[in-house]
């Protein structure tokens, strides 16, 4: 019998009148049913979080840190079961799902560490001018208010962790909305938080349908919005609430540059393997998956067959199988969209070297060359297992090709030249430059976010905490400094 899951309302389990179905993208089976909160329950979550905001901000750091440590340790204990849950609801291959749980473990651990050292205060002497004699400024950070966290489907556990953990560490109440397609992983975090001593009302996890989101977004009691998802939805949220603080982690079309000095057989084998793996991991459904390869003309002819062979070696199939590298997309509609974009490119003159076939929600790992610049697959985020490869002459042309995009999330540059690495860091209009590897590398403690249409603000525990808080200065007078 399929289980029906409660949601988490102000720290306790609750049920509603309606449910939503969670189905497997791989075989369409019903994985679970999830209760959907009523309007009155959403109001209770907001009102309770708003009422407790000052008390939660004043909660001792050791209580918040202990709760975060507890979640981290419990995730370790339940790794396999949670990974199976991610794979079932998301279609993610089990080996990648296990990796996602491991990352969430780290996120909560990092947040516990940050909670212990956050807000120590910075003292500044003001007697640098005569009018400041005897005065000292003490600056601390305080929560802006209740956070509304909106998480996507592609990392249903870890990106929920990236909303919840920094908020708790900073003492900001949070209402989390997991993606309707993949709510189960986020609800697991609620199970673990409920085992802690966090104040009632400081967190809720509400599987609210997307069509009921505008009311949440507009509510003045939720002054901070942290959204991860599509460019279209993210900027629509920001435009609708221009006086709120919005952190937007949006799309990308990640580029991997292979420069001329990266020319040995070992170099090109490594680059090809990394490119193939990270153009297809998560079914290509990652904002920093490799979508574009930009190779110097001097290495292009040797790199291309290596990439194609490595892509063809990716094992596709049942996500519950340990051997599977590439599973289905989140839905058949998503796969049909990718299929249409590839077909458009081929009809416009692109060469299809491998892949290009759809089976239900699955799409075969695909490599295209000679893709016209005005095709959708060149201009937009594919969010599928599709890779384009182009040849350029020299470093300047390669960096210009990376920047010839409305997106700017991360870029990878394969080079051994330290000077070239620093030139890339200066020239590339992205939030992160990964040297010697693909753009898909992310450490959960580092600042993560984009430039241009890839969003505003930064995730990464410490940096999200900064986004959730503001500086408040206190001036002490009449001191003998």
N, C-alpha and C positions, 0 to 999 in steps of 0.2 A: 504494500500500500504506500502511495506517495505521501510523504510527510508535509504538513502545513506549518510554516514557520511564523512565529510572532515577531513583531518589531520591538524596538526599544524606545520607550517613551519616558523621558526624564529619569533614566536609569533603571526602569523596571520594564518587564515584558508586558505587552499589550496586544490586543487583537482588534480588528475592525470588522466591518460587515462584508467588505469585498476582498477578493484575493486576486493576485496575478500569477500567471503560470511562468515557471522558469523551465525552458526546454534546452536540450542539448543541441548545439549547432552541428554536431557530427551525425547523429542519427535521428534527431527530432523527437526523442523520447522525453516524456515529462520527468524532469528531475525533482521538482518540488513545487509547492504552492506557497506564496508569501502573502501574509495579511497586509492590507493597504490601510493606512490611517484615515479616519474620518476628519472632516474639517475641524471639528471640535477638538480632536486629539492633536492636530497640528497646532492649533491655537494654544492648547495646554503646554506643548513642548516649548513654544516661543515664549509664552508668558512666564513659565517656570525658569527658563534659562535667563531671561531678562531680570527676573527678580533676584536670582542668585549671583548675578555677575560680580557685585562688589565683594560679597563673601568669598566667592571662588578666587578672585584676584588676591585676596588676603590669605588664602590657604597656605600653610607652611610648605616650603619647598620640599621637605622630606616626604610629605604625604603624596604630593603629585609625582615625585620621583619614584617612590615606592610603587605606586599604581602602574607607572610606565614600565618599570622593571618587571613587575608581575606579568603584564601582558607579553613582554618580550620572552620571558621564560616559558610561559604557557604555550606560546606559538611554537617554540622549539619542541615541547612535549607532544604537540598535536600536528606536527609537520605533515606527516603522510596523509592523514585524514583531510586536512585543509587543502593540501595539494590536489587530492582526488576531487574535492568539491570545486576548486577553481577549474580543473580540467573538464568536469561535467557541465558546469554552467557556461563556461567561456569557450570550450573547444581547444584550449591551450594544451600542447603536448605535455605529458606528465613531468618530463625532465625540466621543462621551463617553469612549470607550476611549482615544483619543489624549489627552484631558484627564487621564485617570487616570494615564497614564504620566508626563505632565508633573508631576503632583503627587508621584509617587514619586521623580522626579528631585530635587525640592525637599526631600523628607523626608531622603534620604540626604545631600544637601548641608548641610541644617541640622544633621544629626547629626554630620557631620565638623566643623562649626564648634563645636558644643557639646563635642565630645570634646577639642578643643584648649584650651578654657577651663574645663572642668569640674574640680571638686575642687581649686581653688587654695588652699582652706583659709581659715577665718575666725578671726582672732585676737581674743581678748576679755580685757581686763585684769580680774583678780580682786581687785586691791587696793582695791576700793571699800569693803570691810570690813577691819578690822584682821587678821582671820585669813587673809586672802588676800594679805598683803603679800609682794611678790617673786614672785607667781605669775601665770602667763599661760596661758589655755586656748586651744588650737588645735583647731578642729573641722573634720573632713573627712568625706566621704561614701564609703562602701565598699559593694560589691554585697552584696545579701542572699543571693545564691547563684544557682544555675541557674534560668533563666526558662523556663517552659512557655508558649509563645504559641499561642493557638488563634484562627484567623482565619476569617471568614465568606466566603460566596460573592459578595456583592454588589459588593465592591471587591477582587477577588482578587489584585491586585498591590499597591495602595496600603495596604491594611490589613495585608498581610504586612509591608510596609515599616515600618509603624508599630509592629510588634512587634520586628522584627530590628534596625533601625537604632539605636533608643535603647539596646538591650541591648549592642550592640557598642560604642557610644560610651561607655557606663558601665563597660565591662569585665566584663560579666556574660555567661557562656555562655548560649546559647539553643537550645532545641529547638522548632521551629515545626511545627505541624500545620495545613496548609492545608485548606480545605473539600473534602470528597470530590468534590463536583460540579465544582469549579473548581481543581484542583491545579496546572495547567500554569504559570500565571503565577508562583506561588510558587517553583516549581522553576527558573524562569528566574533568580530572584535567586540561587539556589544556583550556577548556571553562572558568574555574575559574581563572587560571593564566592570561588569556587574559583580565580580568577585573581589573588587577593591573597595577602599574606603573613601572614594571620591564623593563629594557632596551630591545629594539627590538633585537632579535638575541641571547638573553641569554638562550633561551630554545626552543626546538623543540620536537614534539612527532610524530614519523614516524613509521607507521605500515609496516615495511619492511619485506618481506618474508624471511624465514630462509636461503634460498639458495643465497640470496644477502648480507648476513651478513659478509662473509670474507673480502670484500672490505672495509666495515666500520671498522672492527677490525684492519685491517692492516694500516689504514690511519694514518700517523705520526702526524697529527694535533689533534688526540684524544689520549693523552698519558695516560689516566686513564680509565680503564674498570671495571665496577661493574656488575658482572653477578650473577644471581640466577637461578639455573637449575640443570641439570643432571651432574654427575661426568664426564661422557665421553665428553660432549660438553665443560664443564668448563675447563678441563685440556687441551683439544685440542686448546682452545683459548689461554691459557697461554703458551703452547708450541710454538704456531705460532708467538707470540710477546714477546719473553723473556726479552726484554728491556723496556717493558711497565709496569706500576703498575697495577696489577690485584687484585681485591677483588673477591673472589669466595665463594659463599654460596651454597654448593652442597648438596648431599644426606645424608641420615642417615638411620639407622634401630633401632630407639629409644627403649631403654630397660627400663622397670619398675621393680625395685627390691623390693621384699617384704621380709623384714628381720624377724627373729624369734620373736622379741619383739613386732611386730605389730600384736597382736594375739587376741584382744578382738573381739566380734561379731561386735561391732560398727566400729572398725578398718578395719576389712575385708570387711564389707559392703561398707565402704567409698572407699577403694582401688578398689574393684570390679566395683563400679559405675564409678569411674574416668577412670579406665582402659578401660571399655566397651565404654564409651563416646568418649574417645580420641584415641581409635584405629579406630573409625568409622567416626569421624567428618570430614567434607570435603570429605567424601567417602574414608577416609584414605589417601588422597592426600595432605599430609603435611610432610615436612622433619622431623618433630619432633612428628609425630603421634606414638602411642604405637604399635610397631611391635613385640617386644619380652617381655614376662613376665618371670622373674626369681624369683622363690619363694623358701624360705627355706622349707626344708622337714617337719618341725614341723607345718607349716601352710598350706602347699600345698593342702592337702585333703579337708580342709575347704574352701580354697579360690577358688579352681577350679569350683565347682558347682555354686558359687556365680557369677563368671565371665561369665560363660556360660549363666546363667539366665539373667544377665544384658545385655549381647550382644543380646540375643533373644528378649529382651524388646525394643531394638532400633527400632523406627518406620521408615520404608523405604517407598519410594514412590515419589510423585510429589513434586519437590523442592519448588514450589510456595505455598504449603500448610504449614501453621504455625505449624502443628503437626509433620511434617517430620523431622527426625533426620539425615537420610542417603539418599542422592540422588544418581544420576548416577555418573560414572566416566566421564572424559572429552570427551571420545569417546568410540565407541564400540571396536575399536582395543585395547585400554587400558584395557578394561574389559576382552577381550579375552586373553591378556597376563597374567593377574592375574589368570584367569581360568586355563591356561596351567601350571603356576607355582604351583598352589595348586594341580592339578592333578599329576604333577611330584612327589610332596612330598608324596601324598597318595600312589602312586604306589611304592614308595621307602620304605613304611612302616609307615608313619605318620597316626595318628588317627584323623579323621574328626569328631568333636563333634557337630558342628552346621554349617549351611551355605553351602558353596561350590557350589552354583548355580548361573548361569548367565542368565539375561534376557536383551538382547540388550546391552546397555551401563551400565546397572546396575549389580552389583555383591553383593550377599547377605553377610551380616556380618558373618565372618568365624572364627572359633577357631580350632586350630590344637595342638595336643600334640605328644610327641615322634617323633619329626621331625628330621630326619638324618641331621647331621651337614653339609654335603656336598651338600645338595639340594639348589636350587636357592633361595627358599623362606627363607632359613636360612642365606645365604651369602649376598644377594643383598637387595636393597631397594624395597619393594613390591609396595609402592605407591598405595595401595588399602586397602579395609576394611578386612584385614587378620591379625590374632593374633596367635602367637605361645606361648605355655606355657611349661616351664620345671622346674624340681625339682632339687635343689642343697642342699648340706650339708654345711651350715655355711656361714658366711660373706665373708671369703676369696674366697671361691668357687664362690659365687655370683658375687663378683667384677671381678674375673678372667673371668667369663662368659660374663660380659658386655664388657670387653676389647678384647675378642676373636672375633674381627670384624675389617674389614678394615676401618669402619666408626667410627666417634667420634664426633657427634654433641651435643646431650644432653642426660642425663640419669635422671630418677627419682628414688628416694630411699625412700620407706615407712619405717620409723623408728621413734621412740621417743627418741632414744639415741643420745645425743648431741656429744658424743665422736665418735660414729659410723658415724655421719654426717660429722665430720671433717676428719675421715679416708676415707670416700667416696670421699670427695673433693680432698684429696691428691692422692688417688689411681686410680680414674677413668679417663681414657684417652679421655676426652670429653671437649667440650667448655663450657658446663653448667651442673651443678648438682642441681636438684630440690629436696629438702628434704620434705617428707610428701606429695608428689604429683607425678603425671606422668611427663615424660620428655617434654610434649607438652606445658607447661607453658612458655609464652614469654611476657615480658613487653617491649614495644617498645622503651623505653629509655635505657634499659640495653645493655651491650655488647653481641652480638649474632653472633655466628659462631662456627666453628668446628676445630677439630684436625684430624690428619691422612688424609684420603681421603674425609673428609667432607668439605674441603676447606681451604682457607687462608684469613686472615683479619677479620674484625668485622663490622657488621651493628649495628643499634642503633644510633640515630641521632648524638650524640657527637662523637662517635667512627668512624662513617662513615666520618664525617667532618675531623677527623684526617687523615683518609686514603686519602682523596681528597686533602690534603695540605701537605706542608713540612715546616720544621723549617728553618728560616733564621736569623742569628745572626748579630747584628751591635755592634761594639766596639767603645765606646766614650773614647776619650783620653784627659788627662790634667785636670781631674776633681778633685775638692777638696772633696774627699769622707769622 
